[in-house]
Amino acid sequence: MTTETCELQQSEFYLAENLWQQYHDQKADPVHEKIFGVFVDGNLAASARYVKHTDGVEMDCVFVPEPEGGKG
């Protein structure tokens, strides 16, 4: 098993949106957001969204789907 953690490129945001369908069907905003992901064997297994607001920043939408949960 290989893991890689990285910032997703805007062209990869759809991967996070696919993951987020299980989590309130969230959508990415490439203008205001950065998305970080953990890939396991080349597949997006977890994500987190960083949003820059006028009054600060927010890290949310940390999501791990059911099959990947509990693996540390």
C-alpha positions as CSV (number, residue, x, y, z in Angstrom):
1,M,0.0,0.0,0.0
2,T,1.4,3.4,-1.0
3,T,0.1,6.7,0.3
4,E,0.6,10.3,-0.9
5,T,-0.6,13.5,0.6
6,C,-0.8,16.6,-1.6
7,E,-2.7,19.6,-2.7
8,L,-5.1,18.8,-5.5
9,Q,-4.8,20.8,-8.7
10,Q,-8.0,22.5,-9.9
11,S,-8.3,19.9,-12.6
12,E,-8.5,17.3,-9.9
13,F,-11.2,19.0,-7.8
14,Y,-13.8,16.7,-9.3
15,L,-12.1,13.8,-7.4
16,A,-13.0,15.5,-4.1
17,E,-16.5,16.4,-5.3
18,N,-17.0,12.7,-6.1
19,L,-15.9,11.8,-2.5
20,W,-18.1,14.6,-1.1
21,Q,-21.2,13.2,-2.7
22,Q,-21.5,11.1,0.4
23,Y,-21.1,14.2,2.6
24,H,-23.9,16.7,1.8
25,D,-23.0,16.8,-1.9
26,Q,-20.4,19.5,-1.3
27,K,-19.0,21.4,-4.3
28,A,-15.5,22.9,-4.7
29,D,-14.9,26.5,-5.4
30,P,-11.6,26.8,-7.3
31,V,-11.5,30.6,-6.9
32,H,-11.5,30.6,-3.1
33,E,-10.5,27.1,-2.0
34,K,-7.6,24.7,-1.9
35,I,-8.2,21.0,-1.5
36,F,-5.8,18.6,0.1
37,G,-6.0,14.9,-0.4
38,V,-4.6,11.6,0.7
39,F,-4.2,9.1,-2.0
40,V,-4.0,5.4,-1.3
41,D,-2.6,3.3,-4.1
42,G,-3.5,6.2,-6.5
43,N,-7.1,6.6,-5.3
44,L,-8.3,9.6,-3.3
45,A,-9.1,8.2,0.1
46,A,-9.5,11.4,2.2
47,S,-9.8,15.1,1.7
48,A,-9.8,18.4,3.5
49,R,-10.8,21.8,2.2
50,Y,-9.0,25.1,2.9
51,V,-11.1,28.3,2.4
52,K,-9.8,31.8,2.5
53,H,-12.3,34.3,3.8
54,T,-12.0,38.1,4.1
55,D,-11.8,37.8,7.8
56,G,-9.6,34.7,8.1
57,V,-9.3,31.1,6.9
58,E,-11.2,27.9,7.5
59,M,-10.3,24.2,7.2
60,D,-13.3,22.1,6.8
61,C,-14.9,19.3,4.8
62,V,-12.4,16.9,6.2
63,F,-13.9,13.7,4.9
64,V,-12.9,10.0,4.9
65,P,-15.5,7.7,3.2
66,E,-16.7,4.6,5.1
67,P,-14.4,2.0,3.4
68,E,-11.3,4.0,4.3
69,G,-12.2,4.9,7.9
70,G,-10.3,3.4,10.8
71,K,-7.1,2.8,8.9
72,G,-5.0,5.4,10.8
